[in-house]
């Protein structure tokens, strides 16, 4: 695991919020770091931190770029998962995060299964 990448992505993951507070802030953040010549793995970690990732079909339906924005590497997964366990400066238990997403999107939305899968990934890793 590249700890330096995780630390840098953790600091910069919401840089796209300087342009919007919508879902596409991850993509815009990736563009910002990419335009500055920062590493590709950093750009991907920033792009893929939104929700529990956004699938290609969902991204297309949302009017976003038609690429797969699901976190793949361990670094991308750490940044994405950690983002869901913090609200402002406060830690949030996973169950609270899950409830929030279920109320916002519904229990059958694909994000719920991905969020549970991300959580399980880290439970098993520990």
PyMOL commands that set and color helices and strands:
alter all, ss='L'
color gray80, all
select helices_A, chain A and resi 3-12+15-18+25-35+40-47+56-61+74-84+94-105+110-125
alter helices_A, ss='H'
color red, helices_A
select strands_A, chain A and resi 86-87+90-91
alter strands_A, ss='S'
color yellow, strands_A
deselect
rebuild
show_as cartoon
